Amino acid sequence: MTTIRTASPDDAALLAGLNDLVHGLHVEHRPDLFVDSPEQEPHLAERIADPAVTVFIAEDADGSAVGYAIARIVHWPGNTFTTPDVVVSLDQLAVSPEAARTGVGSALLDADREAGRTAGCRRLVTSVWDFNSPARAFYQAAGFRPMNQQLDQLL
């Protein structure tokens, strides 16, 4: 059974360990953009303290942390071409390999969705790197669909 709880400032070190799961993949596939940073805890502590952010931690039946998600409420102001909106942005999600395909990721998504509904958001948005095929498949199975596509080219 998976339990979802809100992170506290004391969880920064725990989150840094879980973040290594995804960040290592980013460093491996895009070393031109990502660096292997030992200073994750202060950054994650700032995220936890941000009033627009809610960090969720998934724990298994033994109380061990097996995943986390960072949900951020974002106000899109709108302009001449777009309507204003309030969305919940799933900035990060990671699940330990041992807990993969056990419903942990879905439980974290549900927590993010509820945080968004509570804040009056109309939608949940996220981004995923092209090299991360398992994450893309997870989001597609969860009902996400492409909204836009960002491209890059080395000069």
C-alpha positions as CSV (number, residue, x, y, z in Angstrom):
1,M,0.0,0.0,0.0
2,T,1.3,3.4,-1.0
3,T,0.8,6.4,1.2
4,I,1.3,10.0,-0.1
5,R,2.3,12.7,2.3
6,T,3.4,16.4,1.9
7,A,7.1,16.9,2.4
8,S,8.5,19.0,5.2
9,P,11.7,21.0,5.3
10,D,13.4,18.0,7.0
11,D,12.8,15.9,3.9
12,A,15.4,17.8,1.7
13,A,18.1,15.0,2.0
14,L,15.5,12.3,1.4
15,L,14.3,14.1,-1.8
16,A,17.9,14.6,-3.0
17,G,18.4,10.8,-2.9
18,L,15.2,10.3,-4.9
19,N,16.1,13.1,-7.3
20,D,19.3,11.2,-8.2
21,L,17.1,8.6,-9.9
22,V,15.9,11.1,-12.6
23,H,18.7,13.6,-12.5
24,G,21.3,10.9,-13.3
25,L,19.3,10.0,-16.4
26,H,19.3,13.6,-17.5
27,V,23.1,13.9,-16.9
28,E,23.7,10.7,-18.8
29,H,21.6,11.7,-21.9
30,R,22.2,15.5,-22.0
31,P,25.6,16.3,-20.4
32,D,25.6,19.4,-22.4
33,L,22.7,20.7,-20.3
34,F,22.8,18.9,-16.9
35,V,25.6,18.7,-14.4
36,D,26.1,16.1,-11.6
37,S,25.4,18.4,-8.6
38,P,26.2,17.5,-5.0
39,E,24.3,20.6,-3.8
40,Q,20.7,19.4,-4.3
41,E,19.5,19.7,-0.7
42,P,19.5,23.5,-0.5
43,H,17.6,23.7,-3.8
44,L,15.0,21.2,-2.8
45,A,14.6,22.9,0.6
46,E,13.8,26.1,-1.3
47,R,11.2,24.3,-3.4
48,I,9.6,22.9,-0.2
49,A,9.5,26.4,1.3
50,D,7.9,28.0,-1.8
51,P,4.2,28.7,-1.1
52,A,3.3,28.0,-4.8
53,V,4.9,24.5,-4.5
54,T,3.7,21.3,-2.9
55,V,6.1,18.4,-2.7
56,F,4.6,15.0,-2.3
57,I,6.4,11.9,-1.0
58,A,5.2,8.4,-1.7
59,E,5.9,5.8,1.0
60,D,5.5,2.1,0.9
61,A,3.9,-0.1,3.6
62,D,7.2,0.0,5.6
63,G,7.3,3.8,5.6
64,S,10.2,3.9,3.1
65,A,10.2,6.7,0.6
66,V,9.7,5.2,-2.9
67,G,8.9,8.3,-5.0
68,Y,8.2,12.0,-5.0
69,A,6.5,14.7,-7.1
70,I,6.8,18.5,-7.2
71,A,3.6,20.3,-8.1
72,R,3.7,24.1,-8.7
73,I,0.8,26.4,-9.2
74,V,1.5,28.7,-12.2
75,H,-0.5,31.7,-13.3
76,W,-0.4,32.2,-17.0
77,P,-1.3,35.9,-17.6
78,G,-2.6,35.6,-21.1
79,N,-2.0,38.2,-23.8
80,T,-3.4,39.3,-27.1
81,F,-3.3,35.8,-28.4
82,T,-3.9,33.6,-25.4
83,T,-6.4,33.4,-22.5
84,P,-5.2,33.7,-18.9
85,D,-5.1,30.4,-17.0
86,V,-4.0,28.9,-13.7
87,V,-2.4,25.5,-14.0
88,V,-0.7,23.0,-11.8
89,S,2.8,22.2,-13.2
90,L,4.2,18.8,-12.4
91,D,7.9,19.9,-12.3
92,Q,9.4,16.6,-11.2
93,L,8.3,13.1,-10.6
94,A,10.5,10.1,-9.7
95,V,9.8,6.6,-8.6
96,S,12.4,4.2,-7.3
97,P,13.0,1.2,-9.6
98,E,11.8,-1.2,-6.9
99,A,8.4,0.5,-6.9
100,A,8.1,1.0,-10.6
101,R,4.8,-0.2,-12.1
102,T,3.2,-0.6,-8.7
103,G,0.9,2.4,-8.8
104,V,3.2,4.8,-7.0
105,G,3.5,7.2,-10.0
106,S,-0.2,7.2,-10.5
107,A,-0.8,7.9,-6.8
108,L,1.6,10.9,-7.0
109,L,-0.2,12.1,-10.2
110,D,-3.5,11.9,-8.3
111,A,-2.1,14.0,-5.5
112,D,-0.8,16.6,-8.0
113,R,-4.2,16.7,-9.7
114,E,-6.0,17.2,-6.3
115,A,-3.6,20.0,-5.4
116,G,-4.4,21.7,-8.7
117,R,-8.2,21.3,-8.2
118,T,-7.9,22.7,-4.7
119,A,-6.0,25.7,-6.1
120,G,-8.6,26.3,-8.8
121,C,-6.5,25.0,-11.7
122,R,-8.1,23.8,-14.9
123,R,-5.3,21.5,-16.0
124,L,-2.2,19.7,-15.1
125,V,0.8,20.3,-17.3
126,T,4.3,18.7,-17.4
127,S,7.2,18.2,-19.8
128,V,9.3,15.1,-20.5
129,W,12.6,14.7,-22.2
130,D,12.5,13.0,-25.6
131,F,15.1,10.4,-24.4
132,N,12.9,9.3,-21.5
133,S,10.7,6.7,-23.3
134,P,9.4,5.1,-20.0
135,A,8.3,8.5,-18.7
136,R,6.6,9.4,-22.0
137,A,4.8,6.1,-22.0
138,F,3.7,6.6,-18.4
139,Y,2.3,10.0,-19.1
140,Q,0.5,8.9,-22.2
141,A,-1.1,6.0,-20.3
142,A,-2.1,8.5,-17.6
143,G,-4.1,10.5,-20.2
144,F,-1.6,13.2,-21.1
145,R,-1.4,14.4,-24.7
146,P,1.2,16.6,-26.4
147,M,0.6,20.3,-26.0
148,N,3.6,21.7,-27.8
149,Q,7.1,20.4,-28.7
150,Q,10.3,22.2,-28.0
151,L,13.2,21.5,-30.3
152,D,16.9,22.3,-30.0
153,Q,19.9,22.4,-32.3
154,L,23.6,22.8,-31.5
155,L,25.3,25.6,-33.2
